[in-house]
Amino acid sequence: MASQIRASHILLMYQGSMRSTATRSKDEALAMINDLKDQIAKGADLAQLAAQNSDCPSGREGGDLGVFGPGMMVPDFDAAAFALEEGQVSDVVETPFGFHLIQRTVPEAQVRASHILLMYDGSMHSSAERSKAEALAQINAIKADIAAGADFAKQAIDHSDCPSGREGGDLGEFGRGQMVGEFETAVFALDVGQISDVVETPFGYHLIQRTA
């Protein structure tokens, strides 16, 4: 079983289902979800139908629930979602919340990266005393050392103000939307092994190396 999957769903609640404010009966909800299932079988887009019909707040995002692991959803939903192949849509699944149609979707691309962060007086969450100009001069000096052959991880251990510095700057794997905008833009533009120019974010100045 996959350790994590990504899925979207359509939820139709009914009178008496958990947290429901729906006025439809259980039979009406079942008939409606079966009609949606037939539409999908004929080529309709689940995301569009979710936006139009789902009683879950995720409907605004086309039913997207993001990435989740085993045990994070109620058991019947969990079992159905993890049994699907990517792209596949489930049969109607009943949970205490109502009736669902679930589509397992392809997770967004993830990258792995390391970075060196130099904060300065006034940058976000910073206790650094160096000025912004001093931080910029220092990160450029580190960049020059790396270009001359210095090891990126060793430089992170020696200089980075991020707790990841202890791990050679390794941030692990992450997808879009998990880092601040300037950092995300820079890292997703890199090829594996490539090191960025100096990147400024609200936290300070970064050098980023994409590692996977």
N, C-alpha and C positions, 0 to 999 in steps of 0.2 A: 504493500500500500504506500502511496506517495505520502511524504511527511507533511506536505502542504499542497493545497490546490486553490484555484480561483474559480468562482462560480457566480452566476447571476440567477435570479429567480423571479417568478410572479407569485404573489400571495393573494389569495382571495379569502378574506375573513367572512364570518357569518355571525348571526345573532347567537351569543353564548360562547363563541370561541375566545381564547385567552386574549385579554387587552383589546377586545374588539368593540368598535362603536358602529359596526356595520348593521344595517337593518335587514339585509337579505337573509333568507332562511338557509339552512345547511344544504337542502336540496337545490336551491337556486344557485348557491355558490358552486356546488358540484357540477351542475349543468353548465354554468358559465366557464369553469376551468376546463371542462372537457371540450367546449367549443373553441377555446383558445388553443388547446392542444391540437385540435383538428386544423386550425389555421396555420399553426407552426409546421405541421406535417405537410401542408400544401405549399410551404415556402415562406410564410410570414416570418418576420424578424422578432425573436423573443424580446430583444431590448426595446423595440418600438412598442410591442404589446404591453411590456412591463410599464413603460412610461405612461401608457394610456389607461391601464387597468389595475396595476398592483396596489394593494393596500399597505405594502411595506414602504417606509420612507426611502428605501433604496430604489424605488420606482423612478424617482427623479433622475437617477443615474443609470437608467435602463436596466434596473434590477441588480446592478453590480454590487456584490458583497465583498469584493477584494479577495485577498489571500487569507486562508485560515487553515488551521490544523485539526487533526482528529480531536473530538470532544469539545470543540468550541461552539458547535450548533446542537440543537436538541437531537436526541438519538436517531429518530426516524429520518430527519433531514440529513444528518451526518452520514448514515449508512447509504442513503440513496446517492448523495453527492459523490462520495468516494468510490462508488461502484461504476460511475460514468467514465467513459473515455472523453478526451478533449473534444469539444464540439457537440457531444451527444446531449440530447434533451431527455429527461426522465419521464416516466409515466407520472400520473397524478400521485403526489405524496401527501398524506394527511399527517399533520402534527397538531398539538393543542392550539396552535395559532390559526389553523385553517387549512386550506388546500394550496399546494405549491406545484409549480412546474419549475424544474431546476435544469440549468444548462451549465455544464462544466466548460470553462473558457480557458484560453491559453494565457498563462501568466505573462505579464510584461517582462521585457528583457531586464535582467539584473546585471550589475557590474560589481566588480570588487576593486577597491582602491585603497591606497595609503596616502597620507598627507602630512605635511609639516605646517603647523599654524604658529604664526607670531602675532600675538595680541599687542595692543598698545594702550596707553592711558586713555580711557574713554570708549574703547571698543566694547562690544556686548559681553557681559559676564566677565570682564577683565579685571584682574588685580595687578596687571603689569604696570611698571612705572616708566618704561621707555616711551618716548614720544612716537607719534605716527611716522615722522620722518626717519627716526632711528630704526623702527621696525621695518620700514621699506628698504632701508639701506642694508639691514642685516639679512632680510630674506633674499635680496638680490645677490649678496655675497655667498649665501648658501647655494643659490641657484648656480652661480659661477663655479663653486667647488664641485657640485654634482656634474656639471658639464665637463669638468676637468677629470672626472673619474671617481669622485667620492661616492660612497655607498649611500643611497637614499635612506634606507632604514636606519643606518648608523647616525645620519644627520638628524633624523626624526627623534631618535633616542636622546641625542645630545642637546637638541634645540627646541623641539616642539612644545608649545604651551597646551596642547590638547592631551587629555589623559591617554589617548591612543599612542602617544609618543613612546610609552613604555613597551608597546608591542611593535615598535618600528614604524608607527604611524598607521598600522592596519585598521581599517574601518569595517572590514568584513564585507559581505554582500548587501546590496541595497538596490531598490528600484527608483523609478521616478516619483517625485513627490515626497521623498524622505529627507532630502537635504535642502538647504536654502537655495534660492534660484540661481545665483551666480555660480555657486559650487556645482550644482546639478548640470547647468549648461556646459561648464568646462569639462567635467568628467565624462559626460556622454559623448563629447566631441573627440575624446582621445582614443587612439588605438591601444591595444594591450601592450604594456611596456613603455608607452610614451609618457613623458612628464610635461605638465602644463607650464605655461608662462605663469608669472605671479598673478594670483586671483584674489581680488578684494571682496570680502563679504562683511556684514556687520560685526563679525567676530574678529576680524583682523586680516592679515595677509596669509595666503596659502600657496604652497607648491603641492600639486596633486600628481600622483603616479597611478595610472590604471593598471591593475595587476591581473585582472581576468574579465 
